[in-house]
Amino acid sequence: MAKVIEADNWLSEQDARDLIFYFIRWGEHPERNLRDMPEDLIEIILRQRGYDFDAQVAALQKNPHRAIKGFENLFVGGTWNLEVSPGGVVEHSFIVDGVEVSRKSVTDHAVLRMAHKSDFLAACRARDEAIRENSFDSFYTAVAKGFSSIEAYFALRAHVHNENCTEPSQRLSEKRKGGGFVSLDEKIIDWLPVMTGASVNIENCPGWEDYKFLRKIRNDVVIHPKPGAGLATLEELADGINRFRYGIGSLMFLLHQAFGETMQSVIIRAMRYPTVRVVQRTDF
């Protein structure tokens, strides 16, 4: 017998329902008229169309990885390869909320990358590998890439904010006037209200403690490695992986929500990942 970590292969009925509604409200799909409706009205409309909502919930309970019909865009990623025919030139730019974030002239081959999307997908893949391989190193990679994706999203949003900002005092800079750099915590607590116009009491969110736990892992193991830092048992590894769900996944969801931005399926699914547990296996 041997101990391993495994993810549950089921969801509760409430989690399955919540996941479907998260996709309806925030997923990348064309059904914009449904996004702001009450849940009971959404269900009535979908049933009138022949959409078996209860069957979708039941199927998702049995298989948490099942695609959500009609509302889950399965195309995910943040890195794209661009090939140009000989002699041709392609102008490519990323535009966010009307602001050009980057522009490239491509004459042969180029790799185009949106850092926050690419890093978040890499974080989720590393998290999956940590479960599959019982790998502490893969978990540390998931944490590092997860925080990198959050930092990249703030950098993107700050750039867009600054381009649209007409009041110099409201412009955001990572560099402090007295030296040093603004921390990620400060960006979440102080920058977000400036950029969105909304007061965000993020410190009272359920995932804030998980965020601080993972931040310490990132700081003590990945950025400034300290002797003896990190996790030591499978129980601790399972706990750390479960904290990814809210400490990184839910935070990334809330950030997109604050900007009113739809999001890739991997972000929505990350905050409803099935629970990971330590189990005894006899087939070793």
C-alpha positions in Angstrom: 0.0 0.0 0.0 1.1 3.6 -0.7 -0.3 7.0 0.0 -1.0 9.2 -3.0 -3.0 12.3 -3.7 -6.1 12.2 -5.9 -8.7 14.7 -7.0 -12.4 13.9 -6.4 -14.1 12.8 -9.6 -17.4 14.4 -8.6 -19.0 17.7 -7.7 -21.8 18.5 -5.3 -25.1 19.6 -7.0 -24.6 23.1 -5.7 -21.0 23.3 -7.1 -22.2 22.0 -10.4 -25.0 24.5 -10.6 -22.7 27.3 -9.6 -20.2 26.4 -12.3 -22.8 26.4 -15.0 -24.1 29.8 -14.0 -20.5 31.2 -13.8 -20.0 30.1 -17.4 -23.4 31.7 -18.4 -22.5 35.0 -16.8 -18.7 35.2 -17.4 -17.8 32.6 -20.1 -16.7 33.5 -23.6 -20.0 32.9 -25.5 -22.4 35.0 -27.6 -25.4 34.7 -25.2 -25.0 38.2 -23.8 -28.7 38.7 -23.0 -28.5 36.0 -20.4 -25.6 37.3 -18.4 -27.4 39.7 -16.0 -30.7 37.8 -15.7 -31.8 36.1 -12.4 -30.9 32.4 -12.2 -34.6 31.2 -12.2 -35.3 33.2 -15.3 -32.2 31.8 -17.1 -33.4 28.3 -16.3 -36.9 29.0 -17.7 -35.5 30.5 -20.9 -33.1 27.6 -21.4 -35.8 25.0 -20.8 -38.0 26.7 -23.3 -35.2 26.3 -25.8 -35.0 22.6 -25.0 -31.9 22.9 -22.9 -32.1 20.2 -20.2 -30.5 22.1 -17.3 -31.0 19.4 -14.7 -29.3 16.9 -17.0 -26.4 19.2 -17.4 -26.1 19.6 -13.6 -26.3 15.8 -13.1 -23.7 15.1 -15.8 -21.3 17.6 -14.4 -21.7 16.2 -10.9 -20.5 12.8 -12.2 -17.7 14.2 -14.4 -16.3 17.6 -13.3 -14.3 17.9 -16.5 -17.3 17.6 -18.8 -17.7 20.5 -21.2 -20.7 22.7 -20.4 -22.9 22.6 -23.5 -23.5 26.0 -25.2 -21.5 28.1 -22.8 -18.0 26.8 -22.5 -15.5 27.9 -25.1 -13.0 25.1 -25.3 -10.4 27.2 -27.1 -8.0 28.3 -24.4 -4.5 29.6 -24.5 -2.4 32.7 -24.4 0.3 31.8 -26.9 -0.2 31.7 -30.7 2.2 30.9 -33.6 1.9 33.1 -36.6 3.3 32.1 -40.0 3.6 34.5 -42.9 4.1 33.5 -46.6 7.5 34.5 -48.2 7.5 38.2 -49.1 4.4 39.0 -47.0 4.1 41.3 -44.0 1.4 41.0 -41.3 0.8 43.7 -38.8 -0.5 42.3 -35.5 -1.7 44.1 -32.4 -3.3 43.3 -29.1 -6.1 45.8 -28.2 -7.8 45.9 -24.8 -10.7 48.2 -24.1 -9.7 50.2 -27.2 -6.1 50.6 -26.2 -3.3 49.1 -28.3 -1.2 47.1 -25.9 1.4 45.9 -28.3 2.1 45.9 -32.1 4.4 43.6 -34.2 5.3 43.5 -37.8 5.7 39.8 -38.8 7.5 38.8 -42.0 8.3 35.2 -41.3 7.3 33.5 -38.1 6.4 34.9 -34.7 5.1 33.7 -31.3 2.4 36.0 -30.0 1.8 35.8 -26.2 -0.6 37.3 -23.7 1.3 36.8 -20.5 -1.6 36.6 -18.0 -3.4 34.0 -20.1 -0.4 32.0 -21.0 0.9 32.0 -17.4 -2.4 31.1 -15.9 -2.8 28.1 -18.2 0.7 27.0 -17.4 -0.1 27.3 -13.7 -3.2 25.1 -14.1 -1.3 22.5 -16.1 1.4 22.4 -13.4 -1.2 22.0 -10.8 -2.7 19.0 -12.7 0.8 17.5 -13.0 1.4 17.9 -9.2 -1.7 15.7 -8.7 -0.9 13.2 -11.3 2.8 12.8 -10.3 2.4 13.7 -6.5 5.0 16.3 -7.4 6.0 19.1 -5.0 8.1 20.8 -7.7 5.1 20.9 -10.0 3.1 22.5 -7.2 5.7 25.2 -6.7 5.7 25.8 -10.5 1.9 26.2 -10.3 2.2 28.7 -7.5 4.9 30.7 -9.3 3.1 30.8 -12.6 -0.2 31.6 -10.9 1.3 34.7 -9.2 3.0 35.6 -12.4 -0.3 35.6 -14.2 -1.9 37.9 -11.6 1.1 40.3 -11.8 0.8 40.2 -15.6 -2.9 41.0 -15.5 -2.3 44.0 -13.3 0.5 45.2 -15.6 -1.9 45.0 -18.5 -4.8 46.7 -16.8 -2.5 49.4 -15.4 -1.2 50.1 -18.9 -4.8 50.4 -20.2 -5.7 52.6 -17.3 -2.8 55.0 -17.7 -3.4 55.3 -21.5 -7.0 56.4 -20.8 -6.1 58.5 -17.7 -6.5 62.3 -18.1 -5.6 63.1 -14.5 -1.8 62.7 -13.8 -2.4 62.0 -10.1 -4.4 59.0 -11.0 -1.7 57.3 -13.1 -0.3 54.2 -11.7 3.4 53.2 -11.5 5.1 50.1 -10.1 8.0 52.3 -8.9 7.6 54.1 -5.6 8.7 57.7 -5.3 11.0 56.9 -2.4 12.4 53.8 -4.1 11.4 50.2 -4.4 8.3 48.8 -6.1 4.6 48.5 -5.3 3.7 45.1 -3.9 1.1 42.8 -5.3 -1.0 43.2 -2.1 -1.0 46.9 -2.7 -2.1 46.5 -6.3 -5.0 44.4 -5.2 -6.1 46.6 -2.3 -5.1 50.1 -3.6 -4.9 49.9 -7.4 -8.1 48.0 -8.1 -10.5 50.6 -6.8 -8.6 53.3 -8.8 -8.9 51.3 -12.0 -12.4 50.0 -11.6 -14.1 52.8 -9.6 -15.4 50.2 -7.2 -14.4 49.6 -3.6 -13.1 46.0 -3.2 -12.9 44.5 0.3 -10.7 41.7 -0.9 -9.2 41.1 2.5 -12.6 39.7 3.7 -12.9 37.4 0.7 -12.8 33.6 1.6 -9.7 33.1 -0.5 -7.5 35.8 1.1 -6.0 33.5 3.7 -5.2 31.0 0.9 -3.7 33.8 -1.1 -1.4 34.7 1.8 -0.4 31.1 2.3 0.5 30.6 -1.3 2.3 34.0 -1.4 4.6 32.8 1.4 5.3 29.6 -0.5 6.1 31.7 -3.6 8.4 34.0 -1.6 10.2 31.4 0.6 10.5 28.6 -2.0 10.6 30.1 -5.4 11.8 33.7 -5.2 14.0 33.8 -2.1 14.6 30.1 -1.2 15.0 29.6 2.5 16.6 26.4 4.0 13.8 24.1 5.1 11.0 26.1 3.5 8.2 24.5 1.7 5.9 21.5 2.1 7.1 18.1 3.5 4.2 15.7 3.4 1.5 14.6 1.0 -1.1 16.0 3.3 0.5 19.4 3.1 0.8 19.0 -0.7 -3.0 18.2 -1.0 -3.8 21.2 1.3 -1.6 23.5 -0.9 -3.2 22.3 -4.1 -6.7 22.9 -2.6 -5.6 26.4 -1.6 -4.8 27.1 -5.3 -8.5 27.0 -6.0 -9.3 30.2 -4.0 -5.9 31.8 -3.4 -5.2 32.0 -7.1 -8.1 30.8 -9.2 -10.8 32.7 -7.4 -8.7 35.8 -7.2 -8.1 35.8 -11.0 -11.8 35.3 -11.5 -12.6 38.3 -9.2 -10.1 40.5 -11.0 -11.8 39.8 -14.4 -15.2 40.3 -12.8 -14.1 43.7 -11.4 -13.3 44.9 -14.9 -16.5 43.4 -16.3 -14.4 41.1 -18.6 -15.4 37.7 -19.8 -12.8 35.0 -19.2 -11.4 31.8 -20.5 -12.9 28.6 -19.2 -9.7 27.6 -17.4 -10.1 30.6 -15.0 -13.7 29.8 -14.2 -13.0 26.1 -13.7 -9.9 26.8 -11.5 -12.1 28.2 -8.7 -14.3 25.2 -8.7 -11.6 22.5 -8.9 -12.7 19.3 -7.2 -11.1 18.7 -3.8 -7.8 16.9 -3.6 -7.3 14.2 -0.9 -4.6 11.8 0.3 -5.7 8.2 -0.2 -4.2 4.7 0.3 -3.6 2.8 -2.9 -3.2 -0.9 -3.1 -2.4 -1.3 -6.8 1.3 -0.3 -6.4 
